[in-house]
Amino acid sequence: MKIYTKILFDKNNKLIEQEYYNYFGPISNCGIHYTYGANKGSKLMEKKAKRERKLAEKRAKKQAKSGFVKEKKEEDKTIPLDQVITLDHLTNPDKK
């Protein structure tokens, strides 16, 4: 049985490189065995994401409790390109 340690394909799924060794023995002994160090980075990322999610939920709860409401986005007050800019546009910004 071939146990592959490295397989490289190109963008068209053609084999570029392969590294393997032949294994003779029980199949239960030929699997991949991960160590704590191999998964440490992904575990830390998951933990950080969970912590950030909890903090965001806490902030949202606290803001809802205190009555803080996020301000709505202001409307776009730019003058369309097909309109001529007049003195009225410059002196009266509330006019649309």
C-alpha positions as CSV (number, residue, x, y, z in Angstrom):
1,M,0.0,0.0,0.0
2,K,1.3,3.5,-0.9
3,I,1.3,6.1,1.9
4,Y,1.6,9.5,0.3
5,T,3.5,12.2,2.2
6,K,3.3,14.8,-0.6
7,I,1.2,15.2,-3.7
8,L,1.3,18.3,-6.0
9,F,-1.2,19.0,-8.8
10,D,-1.3,21.8,-11.3
11,K,-4.4,23.9,-12.0
12,N,-5.7,21.2,-14.4
13,N,-5.3,18.5,-11.8
14,K,-2.3,16.9,-13.5
15,L,0.2,15.3,-11.2
16,I,3.4,17.4,-10.8
17,E,5.1,15.7,-7.9
18,Q,4.5,12.9,-5.5
19,E,6.3,11.5,-2.5
20,Y,5.3,8.2,-0.9
21,Y,6.5,5.1,0.8
22,N,5.3,1.5,0.7
23,Y,3.6,0.3,3.9
24,F,3.0,-3.3,4.8
25,G,1.0,-3.9,8.0
26,P,-2.3,-3.3,9.7
27,I,-4.3,-0.4,8.3
28,S,-5.1,1.0,11.7
29,N,-1.4,1.8,12.2
30,C,-1.0,3.7,9.0
31,G,-3.2,6.8,9.7
32,I,-2.2,10.3,10.3
33,H,-1.5,11.1,13.9
34,Y,-1.7,14.7,14.9
35,T,0.1,16.2,17.9
36,Y,-1.1,19.1,20.0
37,G,1.5,21.4,18.3
38,A,0.1,20.6,14.9
39,N,-3.4,21.9,15.8
40,K,-2.3,24.6,18.1
41,G,-2.7,27.5,15.6
42,S,-6.2,26.6,14.5
43,K,-7.3,26.1,18.1
44,L,-6.0,29.5,19.1
45,M,-7.8,31.1,16.1
46,E,-11.0,29.4,17.1
47,K,-10.6,30.6,20.7
48,K,-9.9,34.2,19.7
49,A,-13.0,34.2,17.4
50,K,-15.2,32.9,20.1
51,R,-13.9,35.5,22.6
52,E,-14.5,38.3,20.1
53,R,-18.0,37.0,19.4
54,K,-18.8,37.0,23.1
55,L,-17.4,40.5,23.6
56,A,-19.5,41.8,20.6
57,E,-22.6,40.2,22.1
58,K,-21.9,41.8,25.5
59,R,-21.4,45.2,23.9
60,A,-24.6,44.9,22.0
61,K,-26.5,43.9,25.1
62,K,-25.0,46.8,27.1
63,Q,-25.8,49.3,24.4
64,A,-29.4,48.1,24.1
65,K,-29.8,48.3,27.9
66,S,-28.5,51.9,28.1
67,G,-30.7,53.0,25.2
68,F,-27.9,53.8,22.9
69,V,-29.0,53.6,19.3
70,K,-26.5,53.8,16.4
71,E,-27.0,56.8,14.2
72,K,-28.5,56.1,10.9
73,K,-26.4,56.9,7.8
74,E,-26.9,60.3,6.4
75,E,-28.4,60.7,3.0
76,D,-26.2,61.3,0.1
77,K,-26.4,65.1,-0.4
78,T,-24.2,65.3,-3.5
79,I,-25.5,67.2,-6.5
80,P,-26.2,65.0,-9.5
81,L,-23.9,65.4,-12.5
82,D,-26.6,66.6,-14.8
83,Q,-27.5,69.6,-12.6
84,V,-25.8,72.9,-12.8
85,I,-24.4,74.1,-9.5
86,T,-25.9,77.5,-8.5
87,L,-25.4,79.9,-5.7
88,D,-28.5,78.5,-4.0
89,H,-26.9,75.0,-3.8
90,L,-23.9,76.5,-2.0
91,T,-25.8,78.8,0.4
92,N,-28.7,76.6,1.3
93,P,-27.3,73.1,2.1
94,D,-30.6,71.7,3.2
95,K,-32.2,72.1,-0.2
96,K,-32.1,69.1,-2.4
